[in-house]
């Protein structure tokens, strides 16, 4: 590829090489501004073109992450072997995170929602950073800014949908929010469209494929993190038990699998994670099943955990008070005869150190999806409070028509007595 490196005409270029001949229609001296622009475009093509033509085998390995273990822990555990040092670091930080988690639970549902949002942002950052490192895309114009812009747009859409769905009565009382909720989807679409236009304007010649790689990478990352965390929030608003039991079960599985694998692990499980063993997998499985029964039994006894988050207009606040449904009450079931015979037998005697945030919460996202599907398929029924919220935002004549229709229906079923006309 010819490069216009010499600006004086037909003399030799750097290194004794002949300069490129003048293009058709240009004088030997050439226009300095035109040549400068051509130089700039050629430099961009050279810098980006080789990245775009790489094969998968040319992609470098991701550099190892830095050791972020606090110095005080390094000094305190300096006399231990690396295996036991990792055990203590992992254990101390696990207990610290669990303690903070209990504190946030005590502070209520909205603090848990902020926690989910913080974890989502950090997971997004980690996955996007992997893409930047693999594809060496730090110099892509606007792309880091666009990635975070799309994150903001998608969060605005999902959280706005949640507010409109669960807290319509609260929104109706706040005039500032009524416009945003009424045109929420249009605003969300306009914001996303603006980001897409910025992406098109940022495209660089001979570098299109790499930019579309990263555009797709960003959207897949949004699908993994934002969509899943939105389901976590919806589970939380259905009742804190649907948030706590799944999340604590995954945490229990991680801890139990690590402990069983640490002390009894001998048989490798998968090549992707060489330290995981079958012994840890089996121990974690049974521990999680037992923990799930115990956690669900204990939490179902308290309204704070089983009642959905609702806005009460009479007290002008969000509450978690309700009459627990039969779902959270102990029921008696008869087992098949062969299981009764088996169960008669007596079985009674028979973050540093954790990896990245995504390492700890990847399973949480999958669990959130399963729980959401389970709730919508088998648990959730007609919700009187949500129906009432929707009725209260209707026009007065619409509310009156619904009242008359409902009254006629109840009279026909014999629930109400017809009013006698005088």
C-alpha positions in Angstrom: 0.0 0.0 0.0 1.4 3.3 -1.1 1.8 5.9 1.6 2.2 9.6 1.0 5.0 10.3 3.3 6.9 12.9 1.4 5.2 16.3 0.9 7.8 18.0 -1.4 7.1 16.3 -4.7 8.9 13.5 -6.6 12.1 13.2 -4.4 13.1 10.1 -2.6 11.1 9.2 0.5 12.5 8.2 3.9 15.0 5.4 3.8 16.0 6.1 0.2 12.7 4.8 -1.2 11.0 6.6 -4.0 7.9 8.6 -3.0 4.6 7.7 -4.5 3.9 9.4 -7.8 1.4 12.2 -7.8 -2.2 11.1 -8.3 -4.0 11.9 -11.5 -5.2 15.5 -11.5 -2.6 16.6 -8.9 0.5 18.7 -9.3 3.9 17.3 -8.3 3.9 19.7 -5.3 0.4 18.5 -4.2 -2.0 20.2 -1.9 -0.7 20.0 1.7 -4.2 19.8 3.2 -5.3 17.1 0.8 -2.2 15.0 1.5 -2.5 15.5 5.2 -6.0 14.1 5.1 -4.9 11.1 3.0 -2.1 10.5 5.5 -4.5 10.5 8.3 -6.9 8.1 6.6 -4.1 5.7 5.7 -2.8 5.6 9.2 -6.3 4.7 10.5 -6.6 2.0 7.9 -3.2 0.5 8.8 -3.9 0.7 12.5 -7.3 -0.9 12.4 -7.1 -3.0 9.3 -4.7 -5.6 10.7 -7.0 -6.1 13.8 -10.0 -6.7 11.5 -8.2 -9.4 9.5 -7.1 -11.5 12.4 -8.2 -15.1 12.8 -9.2 -16.7 16.1 -5.7 -18.2 16.5 -4.2 -14.7 16.4 -6.3 -13.5 19.4 -4.0 -13.3 22.5 -4.7 -14.8 25.8 -6.4 -12.6 28.4 -3.8 -11.3 30.9 -4.0 -12.8 34.4 -5.9 -10.7 36.9 -3.9 -9.0 39.7 -3.8 -10.2 43.3 -6.1 -7.9 45.2 -5.7 -9.7 48.6 -5.4 -7.0 51.4 -1.9 -6.7 52.7 -3.0 -7.3 56.3 -4.3 -10.8 55.3 -1.1 -11.5 53.3 1.0 -10.8 56.4 -1.2 -12.7 58.8 -1.2 -15.8 56.6 2.3 -15.6 55.3 3.4 -18.8 57.2 0.8 -21.0 55.6 1.0 -23.0 52.4 -0.8 -21.6 49.3 -3.6 -24.1 49.7 -4.4 -23.2 53.3 -3.8 -19.5 52.6 -6.5 -19.6 49.9 -8.8 -21.4 52.4 -8.5 -18.7 55.0 -8.8 -15.8 52.6 -11.8 -17.3 51.0 -13.4 -18.1 54.3 -12.8 -14.7 55.9 -14.2 -12.8 52.9 -17.1 -15.2 52.6 -18.1 -14.5 56.2 -17.7 -10.8 55.6 -19.9 -10.8 52.5 -22.6 -12.9 54.2 -22.6 -10.5 57.2 -23.1 -7.5 54.8 -25.8 -9.4 53.0 -27.7 -9.9 56.3 -27.4 -6.2 57.0 -28.8 -5.3 53.6 -31.7 -7.8 54.1 -32.5 -6.0 57.4 -32.6 -2.7 55.6 -35.3 -3.8 53.3 -36.3 -4.6 49.7 -35.1 -1.4 48.1 -31.6 -1.8 49.5 -31.6 -5.3 48.0 -32.7 -3.8 44.7 -29.7 -1.4 44.8 -27.5 -4.3 45.6 -28.7 -6.2 42.6 -28.2 -3.1 40.4 -24.6 -2.7 41.7 -23.8 -6.3 41.1 -25.3 -6.0 37.6 -23.1 -3.0 36.7 -19.9 -4.7 38.0 -20.7 -7.9 36.0 -21.3 -5.8 32.9 -18.0 -4.1 33.4 -16.1 -7.4 33.8 -17.6 -9.0 30.6 -17.1 -5.8 28.5 -13.5 -5.6 29.7 -12.9 -9.1 28.5 -14.1 -8.0 25.1 -11.8 -5.0 25.1 -8.8 -7.1 26.0 -9.5 -9.9 23.5 -10.1 -7.7 20.6 -7.7 -4.8 21.6 -10.6 -2.4 21.1 -9.6 0.3 23.5 -9.1 2.8 20.7 -12.5 2.2 19.0 -14.1 5.7 18.8 -16.9 6.2 21.3 -17.3 2.6 22.0 -16.6 2.5 25.7 -19.0 5.4 26.1 -21.6 3.7 23.9 -21.4 0.5 25.9 -22.3 2.3 29.1 -24.9 4.3 27.3 -26.7 1.2 26.1 -26.5 -0.2 29.7 -28.2 3.0 30.9 -30.9 2.8 28.2 -31.8 -0.9 28.9 -31.9 -0.3 32.7 -34.2 2.7 32.2 -36.6 0.6 30.1 -36.7 -2.4 32.5 -36.9 -0.4 35.8 -39.5 1.9 34.3 -41.6 -1.2 33.4 -41.3 -2.5 36.9 -42.3 0.8 38.5 -45.3 1.1 36.1 -46.3 -2.5 36.8 -46.0 -2.7 40.6 -46.4 0.9 41.8 -49.0 2.5 39.5 -50.9 4.0 42.4 -47.8 5.7 43.7 -47.0 7.0 40.3 -50.5 8.4 40.0 -49.9 10.6 43.1 -46.7 12.0 41.7 -47.4 14.4 38.8 -43.7 14.5 37.8 -43.7 10.8 37.1 -46.9 10.6 35.1 -45.5 11.9 31.9 -42.4 9.5 32.1 -44.6 6.5 32.8 -47.2 7.3 30.1 -44.6 7.7 27.4 -42.1 5.3 28.9 -41.7 2.9 26.0 -41.5 5.7 23.5 -38.8 7.5 25.5 -36.9 4.2 25.9 -37.0 3.5 22.2 -35.9 7.1 21.4 -32.9 6.8 23.7 -31.8 3.5 22.2 -32.3 4.8 18.7 -30.0 7.7 19.5 -27.3 5.3 20.7 -27.7 3.3 17.5 -27.2 6.4 15.4 -24.1 7.3 17.4 -22.7 3.8 16.7 -23.3 4.2 13.0 -21.6 7.6 13.0 -18.6 6.1 14.8 -17.9 3.4 12.2 -14.4 3.5 10.8 -13.4 2.5 7.3 -11.9 -1.0 7.0 -12.8 -1.6 10.7 -16.4 -2.4 10.4 -16.3 -6.0 11.3 -14.5 -5.5 14.6 -16.9 -2.7 15.5 -19.9 -5.0 14.9 -18.1 -7.7 16.9 -18.1 -5.3 19.9 -21.6 -4.1 19.2 -22.8 -7.7 19.4 -20.7 -8.4 22.4 -22.3 -5.4 24.2 -25.8 -6.6 23.5 -25.2 -10.2 24.5 -23.7 -8.8 27.7 -26.8 -6.7 28.3 -28.9 -9.8 27.7 -27.0 -11.8 30.3 -26.8 -9.2 33.0 -29.6 -6.6 32.7 -32.4 -9.0 31.7 -31.5 -11.5 34.4 -31.2 -8.9 37.1 -34.6 -7.5 36.1 -36.0 -11.0 36.8 -34.3 -10.9 40.2 -36.0 -7.6 41.0 -39.4 -8.9 39.9 -38.9 -12.0 42.1 -38.1 -9.7 45.0 -41.3 -7.7 44.6 -43.3 -10.9 44.6 -42.0 -11.6 48.1 -38.5 -11.6 49.6 -38.6 -15.3 50.0 -38.5 -15.7 46.3 -35.3 -13.7 46.3 -33.6 -15.0 49.4 -34.1 -18.8 49.1 -32.7 -19.1 45.5 -29.8 -16.8 46.2 -28.9 -18.4 49.5 -29.2 -21.8 47.9 -26.6 -20.9 45.3 -24.3 -19.5 48.0 -24.8 -22.7 50.1 -23.9 -24.8 47.0 -20.7 -22.8 46.4 -19.6 -23.1 50.0 -20.5 -26.7 50.5 -19.0 -27.8 47.2 -15.8 -26.0 48.1 -15.6 -27.5 51.6 -16.3 -31.1 50.3 -13.9 -30.6 47.5 -11.2 -29.2 49.7 -11.2 -32.0 52.2 -12.4 -35.0 50.1 -11.9 -34.0 46.5 -10.0 -36.6 44.5 -11.8 -37.0 41.1 -11.7 -34.0 38.6 -15.1 -32.9 37.4 -14.5 -30.9 34.2 -11.5 -29.6 32.4 -12.9 -26.0 32.4 -12.4 -25.8 36.2 -9.6 -28.1 37.1 -10.1 -27.6 40.9 -13.7 -28.8 40.8 -14.2 -32.4 41.8 -17.0 -35.0 41.8 -16.8 -35.2 45.6 -17.4 -31.5 45.9 -20.3 -31.6 43.4 -22.1 -34.4 45.2 -21.6 -32.9 48.6 -22.8 -29.5 47.4 -25.9 -31.0 45.8 -27.1 -32.8 48.9 -26.2 -29.9 51.2 -28.2 -27.5 49.0 -31.3 -29.7 49.0 -31.3 -29.9 52.8 -30.6 -26.2 53.1 -33.4 -25.3 50.7 -36.0 -27.1 52.8 -34.8 -25.6 56.1 -34.5 -22.0 54.7 -38.0 -22.1 53.1 -39.5 -23.5 56.3 -38.0 -20.8 58.5 -38.7 -17.8 56.2 -42.3 -18.9 55.4 -43.2 -18.2 59.0 -42.7 -14.4 58.7 -44.8 -11.9 56.7 -41.8 -9.8 56.1 -40.4 -12.5 53.8 -43.5 -13.9 52.1 -45.6 -10.8 51.4 -45.1 -8.9 48.2 -44.0 -5.3 48.3 -47.1 -3.0 47.8 -47.8 0.7 48.0 -50.5 1.6 50.5 -52.2 4.9 49.7 -53.8 5.2 53.1 -50.4 5.3 54.8 -48.6 6.7 51.8 -45.7 4.2 52.1 -44.5 0.8 50.8 -45.4 -2.1 53.0 -44.9 -5.9 53.2 -48.0 -6.9 55.1 -50.6 -9.5 54.0 -52.4 -12.7 55.0 -49.9 -15.5 53.9 -51.5 -17.8 51.4 -51.8 -21.6 51.8 -48.6 -21.9 49.8 -46.6 -20.9 52.8 -48.4 -23.2 55.3 -47.4 -26.8 56.1 -49.5 -29.3 54.2 -49.8 -33.1 54.7 -49.2 -35.3 51.7 -49.5 -39.1 51.4 -46.5 -40.9 50.0 -46.6 -43.9 47.7 -46.3 -47.2 49.6 -42.8 -48.0 48.3 -41.4 -44.7 49.5 -43.0 -45.2 52.9 -41.1 -48.5 53.2 -37.8 -46.8 52.2 -38.3 -43.8 54.6 -38.9 -46.1 57.6 -35.2 -46.8 57.8 -33.1 -44.7 60.1 -30.8 -42.3 58.0 -29.8 -40.0 60.9 -26.3 -41.5 61.3 -25.7 -42.4 57.8 -13.9 -12.2 46.1 -9.9 -12.7 46.7 -10.1 -16.4 46.7 -13.4 -16.2 44.9 -12.5 -14.7 41.5 -14.5 -11.9 39.9 -18.0 -10.7 40.7 -19.3 -12.7 37.7 -17.7 -15.9 39.1 -19.9 -15.6 42.1 -23.1 -14.4 40.4 -23.3 -16.3 37.1 -25.4 -19.1 38.7 -27.5 -16.5 40.5 -28.7 -15.1 37.1 -29.7 -18.6 35.9 -31.4 -19.3 39.2 -33.3 -16.0 38.9 -34.6 -17.0 35.4 -35.8 -20.4 36.8 -37.5 -18.9 39.8 -39.3 -16.3 37.6 -40.5 -19.0 35.2 -41.6 -21.1 38.2 -43.5 -18.3 39.8 -45.3 -17.3 36.6 -46.2 -20.9 35.8 -47.2 -22.4 39.1 -47.5 -19.7 41.8 -48.7 -16.4 40.5 -52.5 -15.9 40.3 -54.8 -12.9 40.0 -53.4 -10.1 42.2 -56.2 -7.9 43.7 -53.8 -5.1 44.6 -52.4 -4.9 41.1 -56.0 -4.9 39.6 -56.9 -2.1 42.1 -53.8 -0.1 41.1 -54.8 -0.3 37.4 -58.4 0.7 38.2 -57.4 3.8 40.2 -55.5 5.2 37.2 -58.5 5.0 34.9 -60.8 7.9 34.0 -63.8 8.4 36.3 -66.3 7.3 33.6 -64.3 4.1 33.0 -64.2 3.3 36.7 -68.0 3.8 36.9 -68.6 1.4 34.0 -66.4 -1.2 35.7 -68.3 -0.7 39.0 -71.7 -1.2 37.3 -70.5 -4.3 35.4 -69.0 -5.8 38.6 -72.2 -5.0 40.6 -74.4 -6.7 37.9 -72.1 -9.7 37.9 -72.2 -10.1 41.7 -76.0 -9.8 41.8 -76.4 -12.5 39.1 -74.2 -14.8 41.1 -76.3 -14.1 44.3 -73.4 -12.5 46.2 -75.2 -9.2 46.4 -78.9 -8.5 46.8 -80.5 -6.4 44.1 -81.4 -2.9 45.3 -85.1 -2.2 45.7 -86.4 0.7 43.8 -88.7 3.0 45.7 
